[in-house]
Amino acid sequence: MTTEPKYTEEQLEAGRLMFARSWEFVTSVAEMRQLPPLGPLEIAFAGRSNVGKSSLINALTGKKALARTSNTPGRTQMLNFFIAMDSPIGIVDMPGYGYAEAPKGMVDAWTTLIFKYLRGRSTLRRVFCLIDSRHGLKKNDIEAMDILDKAAVPYQVVLTKADKIKPGQLEKVKEDTVRLLAKRPAAHPEILATSSEKGWGLDELRAEIHSLG
């Protein structure tokens, strides 16, 4: 059996209202010294290049061009910060990983930046690890989760592009993912399935994010 969170109407409405605010891009960061001052709590989105991070952020906030999207994997090479007025939580779009064509030195720099951010950002509440429903957990996803476990940062898996596979296949991906997460110390036991294109699971994800504030 998969474990999926259940939300009340009040929780869903609170999440909707938080993301109905006017969200804005704040800054992009390539080095730790460039990090913005500590402010509200932060949640971060991590995932393989082309997993749909930018599309999900745009869908959550209702702003089609808030986070840049591209058909070229690896375009997001920095930590990108977003905030809304009076929101208790800010959003961080992390660099996509697993982009094989990026130079090794660049990949190493990304990894170093991410780990330092994870270890050193006291306001970071949770990382949402985005996994493509069509592919499930891959080797570089596992490696990213190893980093999160080592950094002792709580993380939760969000399946993307759930509209691209059949319901039975989606259920199997959920079950396989829950099983693989069971022994990971920093992993949240519940997963969410989403589709930015169809709007599936967005209300639940908004409610989950709101609950962290």
DOTIPA-759907 format. One record per atom (N, C-alpha, C, O): x, y, z. Coordinates in pm, whole numbers, padded with zeros to 5 digits, always signed. Layout:
<pts>
XYZ/...
</pts>
This chain:
<pts>
+00084-00120+00000/+00000+00000+00000/+00087+00125+00000/+00189+00133+00069/+00045+00224-00079/+00115+00351-00076/+00057+00437+00035/-00058+00420+00075/+00137+00530+00082/+00087+00623+00183/+00076+00760+00120/+00174+00817+00072/-00045+00814+00119/-00069+00946+00063/-00136+01032+00169/-00228+00985+00238/-00092+01156+00184/-00150+01243+00286/-00294+01279+00253/-00331+01290+00136/-00375+01296+00354/-00513+01340+00338/-00526+01478+00400/-00469+01506+00505/-00600+01564+00335/-00611+01702+00380/-00758+01739+00399/-00846+01691+00327/-00783+01825+00497/-00918+01876+00519/-00946+01989+00419/-00855+02040+00354/-01072+02026+00409/-01109+02137+00322/-01041+02266+00369/-01001+02349+00287/-01027+02281+00500/-00961+02400+00554/-00814+02405+00516/-00761+02512+00482/-00748+02290+00520/-00606+02285+00481/-00589+02314+00332/-00497+02387+00293/-00676+02258+00250/-00669+02283+00106/-00693+02430+00075/-00626+02487-00012/-00788+02491+00145/-00818+02632+00121/-00702+02720+00168/-00669+02818+00102/-00641+02686+00281/-00526+02763+00330/-00410+02757+00230/-00343+02858+00206/-00388+02640+00172/-00284+02627+00070/-00317+02708-00054/-00230+02772-00112/-00443+02705-00095/-00485+02782-00213/-00461+02931-00192/-00409+03001-00279/-00500+02980-00074/-00486+03122-00045/-00339+03165-00041/-00305+03273-00088/-00253+03079+00014/-00111+03115+00020/-00053+03130-00119/+00027+03220-00145/-00093+03041-00210/-00037+03047-00345/-00115+03139-00438/-00077+03158-00553/-00226+03196-00387/-00299+03295-00465/-00234+03432-00454/-00271+03525-00526/-00135+03445-00364/-00061+03570-00352/+00020+03596-00479/+00034+03508-00564/+00072+03715-00490/+00154+03751-00607/+00299+03711-00581/+00371+03777-00506/+00341+03603-00644/+00476+03552-00626/+00573+03620-00721/+00539+03649-00836/+00694+03646-00671/+00794+03718-00748/+00930+03650-00737/+00963+03589-00635/+01007+03661-00844/+01146+03615-00842/+01229+03714-00759/+01214+03835-00772/+01317+03660-00673/+01401+03745-00588/+01543+03754-00641/+01591+03863-00673/+01610+03640-00652/+01749+03641-00695/+01794+03501-00735/+01732+03401-00699/+01904+03496-00810/+01972+03370-00842/+02108+03370-00774/+02175+03472-00768/+02147+03253-00723/+02268+03243-00641/+02358+03134-00696/+02316+03020-00716/+02484+03170-00721/+02581+03072-00768/+02685+03040-00661/+02756+02941-00672/+02694+03125-00557/+02788+03105-00449/+02720+03137-00316/+02627+03217-00311/+02767+03073-00210/+02704+03090-00080/+02700+03236-00035/+02604+03280+00029/+02804+03311-00067/+02810+03450-00021/+02701+03536-00085/+02674+03647-00039/+02637+03484-00191/+02532+03559-00259/+02393+03530-00203/+02295+03591-00246/+02384+03439-00106/+02253+03403-00052/+02183+03526+00005/+02246+03609+00070/+02052+03538-00019/+01979+03649+00042/+01973+03634+00193/+01990+03523+00244/+01950+03743+00266/+01940+03734+00412/+01831+03637+00453/+01733+03617+00380/+01847+03577+00570/+01745+03487+00621/+01614+03564+00639/+01611+03674+00693/+01508+03501+00591/+01377+03564+00603/+01275+03460+00644/+01289+03398+00750/+01171+03438+00561/+01072+03337+00596/+01131+03197+00583/+01240+03179+00529/+01058+03099+00632/+01097+02961+00609/+01105+02935+00459/+01040+03002+00380/+01186+02836+00422/+01203+02803+00281/+01174+02656+00255/+01204+02570+00337/+01114+02631+00140/+01107+02494+00089/+01178+02495-00046/+01174+02594-00119/+01244+02385-00078/+01321+02379-00201/+01271+02265-00289/+01224+02162-00240/+01281+02285-00419/+01247+02181-00516/+01376+02132-00581/+01454+02211-00634/+01397+02001-00575/+01515+01940-00636/+01469+01831-00732/+01359+01777-00717/+01552+01798-00829/+01517+01691-00921/+01610+01686-01040/+01688+01778-01063/+01600+01577-01114/+01679+01564-01235/+01645+01675-01333/+01534+01728-01333/+01741+01709-01417/+01714+01805-01522/+01597+01755-01608/+01590+01637-01641/+01508+01844-01641/+01392+01814-01725/+01285+01733-01653/+01200+01672-01718/+01287+01731-01518/+01184+01659-01443/+01055+01741-01433/+00949+01689-01400/+01067+01871-01463/+00949+01957-01459/+00943+02048-01338/+00834+02087-01296/+01060+02084-01281/+01060+02170-01163/+01000+02308-01192/+00911+02354-01121/+01049+02370-01297/+01001+02505-01328/+00852+02504-01362/+00778+02593-01321/+00809+02404-01436/+00667+02394-01472/+00581+02376-01347/+00472+02432-01339/+00630+02300-01251/+00554+02278-01128/+00545+02406-01046/+00438+02440-00994/+00655+02477-01034/+00654+02604-00960/+00558+02702-01027/+00481+02770-00959/+00563+02710-01159/+00472+02799-01231/+00327+02760-01210/+00240+02845-01193/+00300+02630-01210/+00163+02582-01192/+00114+02609-01050/-00001+02648-01031/+00200+02588-00951/+00162+02612-00811/+00126+02758-00788/+00029+02789-00718/+00204+02848-00846/+00187+02991-00821/+00092+03056-00920/+00053+03172-00901/+00054+02984-01024/-00036+03041-01123/+00029+03146-01210/-00040+03228-01271/+00163+03146-01217/+00236+03242-01300/+00320+03165-01401/+00419+03102-01364/+00280+03170-01527/+00338+03084-01629/+00487+03109-01652/+00559+03018-01693/+00533+03230-01626/+00672+03262-01655/+00754+03293-01530/+00862+03351-01540/+00703+03254-01412/+00777+03286-01289/+00913+03216-01289/+01017+03281-01275/+00911+03086-01304/+01036+03008-01315/+01059+02978-01462/+00967+02939-01533/+01180+02996-01506/+01210+02973-01648/+01196+02825-01682/+01240+02739-01606/+01134+02797-01794/+01127+02660-01843/+01202+02653-01975/+01211+02751-02049/+01254+02536-02004/+01331+02519-02126/+01329+02373-02168/+01321+02283-02084/+01335+02351-02298/+01347+02214-02347/+01491+02165-02337/+01520+02048-02365/+01582+02254-02298/+01722+02216-02282/+01748+02183-02136/+01747+02272-02052/+01773+02054-02104/+01799+02018-01965/+01921+02091-01910/+02016+02118-01984/+01918+02122-01782/+02034+02183-01718/+02039+02333-01726/+02139+02394-01690/+01931+02394-01775/+01934+02540-01788/+01937+02608-01651/+02001+02712-01635/+01869+02549-01554/+01870+02606-01419/+01998+02564-01349/+02008+02451-01300/+02096+02653-01344/+02227+02619-01292/+02258+02687-01160/+02369+02676-01108/+02160+02758-01106/+02182+02827-00979/+02063+02803-00888/+01961+02748-00929/+02077+02845-00762/+01964+02845-00669/+01880+02968-00698/+01929+03081-00691/+01754+02947-00731/+01665+03058-00764/+01561+03075-00654/+01493+02980-00617/+01549+03197-00602/+01462+03225-00487/+01337+03302-00531/+01343+03394-00613/+01222+03260-00473/+01094+03323-00503/+01021+03350-00371/+01032+03273-00276/+00947+03459-00367/+00874+03494-00245/+00745+03567-00283/+00735+03626-00391/+00648+03561-00193/+00525+03638-00208/+00506+03724-00082/+00543+03682+00028/+00450+03841-00099/+00429+03932+00012/+00347+03865+00122/+00240+03809+00097/+00399+03870+00245/+00332+03816+00363/+00321+03663+00364/+00253+03607+00450/+00386+03596+00272/+00385+03450+00275/+00480+03400+00383/+00591+03452+00395/+00440+03300+00462/+00529+03247+00566/+00640+03160+00510/+00732+03122+00582/+00630+03128+00381/+00726+03035+00320/+00771+03087+00184/+00690+03133+00104/+00901+03080+00159/+00957+03112+00029/+00994+02985-00046/+01003+02877+00013/+01014+02998-00176/+01044+02884-00264/+01186+02897-00318/+01229+03006-00357/+01257+02785-00321/+01390+02780-00382/+01389+02672-00490/+01358+02556-00463/+01424+02712-00611/+01437+02619-00724/+01585+02582-00734/+01668+02665-00768/+01616+02456-00703/+01755+02412-00700/+01802+02368-00839/+01720+02332-00923/+01934+02371-00863/+01985+02328-00993/+01947+02183-01023/+01955+02097-00936/+01907+02158-01146/+01878+02021-01186/+02004+01937-01186/+02112+01985-01220/+01991+01811-01148/+02108+01722-01147/+02092+01613-01253/+01983+01590-01306/+02202+01547-01281/+02198+01437-01377/+02208+01481-01522/+02171+01406-01612/+02255+01602-01544/+02271+01650-01681/+02408+01611-01732/+02508+01677-01702/+02413+01505-01808/+02541+01441-01845/+02631+01530-01929/+02753+01515-01925/+02572+01624-02005/+02654+01704-02096/+02722+01823-02028/+02805+01890-02089/+02687+01849-01903/+02752+01959-01832/+02896+01922-01799/+02923+01807-01764/+02988+02017-01809/+03128+01989-01774/+03139+01942-01629/+03063+01987-01543/+03233+01850-01603/+03245+01793-01469/+03269+01901-01364/+03214+01894-01254/+03351+02000-01397/+03379+02106-01300/+03253+02181-01262/+03236+02220-01146/+03164+02201-01359/+03038+02270-01331/+02949+02184-01242/+02887+02234-01149/+02943+02055-01273/+02863+01963-01192/+02914+01960-01049/+02835+01963-00954/+03046+01955-01032/+03105+01953-00897/+03071+02083-00822/+03042+02080-00703/+03074+02195-00893/+03041+02324-00831/+02896+02326-00786/+02865+02375-00678/+02807+02274-00870/+02665+02267-00833/+02648+02184-00707/+02578+02224-00614/+02713+02067-00706/+02700+01975-00593/+02748+02040-00464/+02684+02028-00359/+02861+02109-00471/+02917+02178-00354/+02822+02286-00305/+02797+02297-00185/+02770+02367-00398/+02677+02474-00362/+02553+02417-00294/+02508+02468-00192/+02497+02312-00353/+02375+02253-00299/+02399+02200-00158/+02318+02224-00068/+02509+02128-00139/+02535+02069-00008/+02556+02178+00097/+02507+02167+00209/+02629+02282+00061/+02651+02392+00155/+02520+02461+00189/+02496+02498+00305/+02435+02479+00090/+02305+02540+00115/+02222+02452+00208/+02161+02501+00303/+02219+02322+00180/+02140+02229+00261/+02187+02228+00406/+02106+02227+00498/+02319+02229+00426/+02373+02221+00561/+02365+02354+00635/+02353+02357+00758/+02370+02464+00560/+02389+02593+00625/+02268+02685+00631/+02276+02793+00689/+02157+02644+00572/+02040+02733+00565/+01942+02697+00676/+01866+02601+00663/+01944+02772+00783/+01865+02736+00901/+01715+02748+00877/+01635+02688+00948/+01676+02826+00776/+01533+02845+00749/+01476+02738+00654/+01356+02736+00629/+01561+02650+00601/+01513+02548+00509/+01431+02444+00584/+01483+02377+00673/+01305+02431+00549/+01214+02342+00621/+01204+02203+00557/+01201+02102+00627/+01198+02199+00425/+01186+02069+00358/+01227+02083+00212/+01208+02187+00150/+01284+01976+00158/+01314+01967+00015/+01214+01872-00048/+01193+01761+00000/+01153+01916-00155/+01065+01830-00232/+01144+01773-00350/+01185+01846-00440/+01163+01642-00347/+01239+01574-00452/+01144+01533-00563/+01057+01448-00542/+01159+01592-00678/+01070+01563-00789/+01122+01444-00870/+01238+01440-00910/+01034+01349-00892/+01068+01227-00966/+00971+01214-01082/+00849+01222-01063/+01022+01193-01201/+00938+01173-01320/+00863+01040-01306/+00924+00934-01296/+00730+01047-01307/+00648+00927-01290/+00680+00820-01394/+00667+00701-01366/+00720+00862-01512/+00744+00767-01621/+00869+00683-01598/+00884+00575-01655/+00960+00733-01514/+01089+00667-01497/+01114+00615-01357/+01196+00524-01339/+01045+00670-01257/+01071+00629-01119/+01208+00673-01072/+01274+00754-01138/+01251+00621-00957/+01380+00659-00900/+01495+00605-00985/+01500+00486-01017/+01587+00694-01021/+01706+00657-01096/+01829+00672-01006/+01821+00720-00893/+01942+00628-01059/+02066+00629-00982/+02098+00769-00929/+02136+00783-00813/+02082+00871-01013/+02118+01005-00964/+02016+01060-00865/+02048+01148-00785/+01892+01008-00868/+01796+01044-00764/+01842+00987-00629/+01837+01055-00526/+01885+00863-00632/+01934+00799-00510/+02056+00874-00456/+02068+00894-00335/+02144+00915-00545/+02263+00990-00503/+02223+01124-00439/+02282+01166-00340/+02122+01189-00496/+02075+01316-00439/+02015+01293-00301/+02035+01373-00209/+01942+01183-00286/+01884+01152-00155/+01991+01116-00054/+01976+01143+00065/+02099+01057-00100/+02213+01030-00011/+02266+01161+00047/+02299+01170+00165/+02275+01264-00039/+02322+01395+00005/+02225+01455+00108/+02267+01511+00209/+02096+01441+00080/+01996+01495+00172/+01999+01422+00306/+01988+01484+00412/+02015+01289+00302/+02026+01213+00427/+02150+01257+00505/+02145+01275+00627/+02261+01273+00432/+02386+01314+00497/+02373+01453+00559/+02428+01480+00665/+02300+01541+00489/+02282+01677+00539/+02173+01684+00646/+02153+01788+00708/+02103+01572+00667/+01995+01565+00767/+01885+01666+00738/+01832+01730+00829/+01852+01681+00609/+01746+01771+00566/+01622+01689+00531/+01630+01601+00445/+01507+01714+00595/+01386+01639+00561/+01348+01660+00415/+01356+01771+00363/+01308+01553+00349/+01267+01565+00210/+01146+01476+00183/+01122+01377+00253/+01071+01514+00080/+00950+01442+00043/+00947+01426-00109/+00976+01520-00182/+00912+01308-00155/+00906+01281-00298/+00775+01329-00356/+00667+01304-00302/+00785+01400-00468/+00670+01442-00546/+00688+01385-00687/+00784+01418-00756/+00595+01302-00729/+00599+01248-00864/+00543+01352-00961/+00437+01410-00936/+00613+01375-01071/+00567+01470-01172/+00518+01395-01296/+00543+01276-01313/+00448+01468-01382/+00402+01416-01512/+00317+01290-01495/+00326+01197-01575/+00233+01289-01389/+00151+01172-01359/+00046+01145-01465/-00009+01035-01472/+00018+01245-01548/-00079+01226-01656/-00021+01150-01775/-00094+01113-01867/+00110+01129-01773/+00177+01068-01889/+00180+00916-01884/+00224+00852-01980/+00135+00856-01772/+00134+00710-01763/-00003+00663-01716/-00083+00742-01665/-00029+00535-01733/-00158+00478-01696/-00169+00469-01543/-00068+00455-01474/-00293+00476-01491/-00313+00472-01345/-00248+00352-01278/-00192+00365-01169/-00255+00234-01340/-00194+00116-01282/-00043+00128-01272/+00018+00085-01174/+00017+00186-01376/+00162+00207-01375/+00200+00310-01269/+00302+00295-01201/+00118+00413-01256/+00145+00516-01156/+00141+00457-01016/+00226+00489-00932/+00045+00371-00991/+00033+00308-00860/+00157+00224-00829/+00206+00223-00716/+00207+00154-00931/+00328+00073-00910/+00448+00160-00880/+00529+00126-00793/+00461+00273-00951/+00571+00365-00924/+00562+00417-00781/+00663+00426-00711/+00440+00450-00736/+00421+00495-00598/+00467+00389-00499/+00541+00418-00405/+00422+00267-00521/+00456+00158-00428/+00606+00131-00426/+00664+00111-00319/+00668+00130-00543/+00813+00108-00550/+00888+00219-00478/+00986+00194-00409/+00841+00342-00495/+00907+00457-00433/+00895+00453-00281/+00993+00474-00210/+00774+00424-00232/+00754+00414-00087/+00844+00307-00027/+00902+00325+00080/+00856+00196-00097/+00940+00086-00048/+01088+00129-00040/+01157+00099+00057/+01134+00199-00142/+01274+00241-00144/+01304+00351-00042/+01417+00366+00003/+01200+00428-00006/+01219+00538+00091/+01215+00489+00235/+01259+00561+00325/+01163+00370+00257/+01132+00322+00392/+01251+00328+00487/+01234+00357+00606/+01371+00302+00437/+01489+00295+00525/+01573+00423+00521/+01684+00426+00574/+01520+00527+00458/+01597+00651+00447/+01559+00744+00563/+01442+00779+00578/+01656+00783+00645/+01626+00853+00770/+01560+00989+00753/+01481+01030+00839/+01590+01061+00645/+01537+01196+00631/+01414+01202+00539/+01357+01309+00518/+01373+01087+00487/+01263+01085+00389/+01127+01090+00456/+01102+01018+00554/+01039+01173+00405/+00900+01177+00450/+00830+01052+00396/+00851+01016+00281/+00747+00985+00476/+00689+00858+00434/+00579+00871+00329/+00547+00774+00261/+00522+00991+00315/+00412+01008+00220/+00461+01076+00093/+00544+01167+00098/+00408+01031-00021/+00446+01091-00148/+00322+01150-00215/+00209+01112-00185/+00346+01243-00306/+00238+01307-00380/+00261+01288-00529/+00375+01290-00575/+00153+01269-00604/+00162+01259-00751/+00098+01383-00811/-00012+01422-00772/+00167+01444-00907/+00120+01570-00964/+00129+01568-01117/+00201+01488-01177/+00054+01659-01176/+00067+01690-01318/+00052+01840-01333/-00056+01894-01308/+00158+01907-01372/+00151+02052-01394/+00056+02085-01508/-00014+02186-01505/+00054+01998-01608/-00028+02021-01727/-00177+02008-01697/-00258+02088-01743/-00214+01907-01619/-00354+01879-01588/-00400+01940-01457/-00520+01948-01430/-00305+01984-01373/-00339+02040-01244/-00359+01936-01135/-00405+01969-01025/-00326+01811-01163/-00346+01704-01065/-00252+01721-00947/-00133+01750-00965/-00303+01704-00827/-00221+01702-00707/-00170+01836-00661/-00102+01844-00558/-00200+01943-00733/-00146+02074-00695/-00209+02127-00567/-00141+02186-00484/-00340+02106-00552/-00407+02151-00429/-00346+02084-00306/-00324+02147-00203/-00319+01954-00320/-00262+01880-00208/-00119+01926-00178/-00080+01937-00062/-00042+01952-00283/+00095+01999-00262/+00095+02137-00198/+00176+02165-00110/+00004+02224-00241/-00007+02356-00178/-00040+02343-00029/+00016+02412+00056/-00134+02251+00001/-00172+02231+00142/-00055+02177+00223/-00035+02218+00338/+00023+02087+00165/+00139+02031+00234/+00241+02139+00262/+00296+02147+00372/+00268+02223+00163/+00364+02331+00181/+00315+02430+00287/+00393+02474+00372/+00187+02463+00282/+00132+02556+00382/+00147+02501+00522/+00172+02576+00616/+00132+02370+00538/+00140+02308+00671/+00277+02323+00734/+00291+02310+00856/+00379+02351+00654/+00516+02363+00704/+00543+02499+00765/+00644+02519+00832/+00452+02593+00742/+00471+02727+00794/+00423+02742+00937/+00433+02851+00994/
</pts>
